[in-house]
Amino acid sequence: MSKSGLEEGERCRIRFELGMDYLRAGLFDRAEEVFTGLLAMPAQREAAAAQLLDIYQQEKDWPKAIDCLRAMGGKGRRGETLAQFYCEMAQAQRAAGHAREAASCIDVALSHEANCVRASLLAVDLAVDRGDFPQAYRCLKRVEEQNPRYLPEILPWFLAYGDQLAERRELLDYLDWLGAKYKSAEAAVAMASLIARGEGLDKAADYLSATVASRPSLRGLHALLGLLCEQPAATPHLFVVRQSLQHFVVNSHNYLCAHCGFGSETLYWRCPACLHWETMRIRNDGVGG
Ligand SMILES: [Zn+2]
């Protein structure tokens, strides 16, 4: 760098490499300084901005990551990534007890990507926090419109809050409709759990056996056997059959990254292995399964 007579282009390339060395050494502050300086150099601008974006994401400095991504111009999945950054901020604001700030981050996330399921799920959290269950229900229903792949994510809410979300008949009709539209065994199983609570095990078993007869699925069958095992007349054989079936029933919360194949029991909005956003998919997503 101190050598005289170097061309400007050569000098920039050396500075970029210096920045990469700082990055590899974990000296983020110094790397940030070098790459920020290079933003003024047209030849290095794009590469430097990409490195800065990476640094801000690692440091979870979402406001800077947002500015950086905006400055990089519209490309690829920019809207979806911006929405994820705003969701990260919303999550942090909620954790800090700033519900109003969290809500406005969610609104901005949805303005960048109307189909951001994560924003809707965060909105459900906020609505439940303040006891606004009708709003929580509206946000849960929005997930189906945004991306039915994520339907299994909303079902635990129905089980946890049931009648608080909406009038019982409305809830049951909605779950029944979801199950039929997406041939979702998981929706049918959630529906059967609600019926079991309100109308008893027999009615729930009636519903599930009718569903399994019209839309055969291992998950539905497994849940039906579970209900039958709870009946007083259940024979030991029934338990054995259920136990054996367990091995074939894929856990619904089993996720795979569509980009790198990383598998996990938890849904990560950013794959911990390849660091891509929104690439985790439910292995057997219940839609058609
Ligand atoms: Zn991945």
Boltz pocket constraint, residues with backbone or C-beta under 6 A from the ligand:
constraints:
  - pocket:
      binder: B
      contacts: [[A, 257], [A, 258], [A, 259], [A, 260], [A, 261], [A, 262], [A, 271], [A, 272], [A, 273], [A, 274], [A, 275], [A, 276], [A, 279]]
      max_distance: 6.0
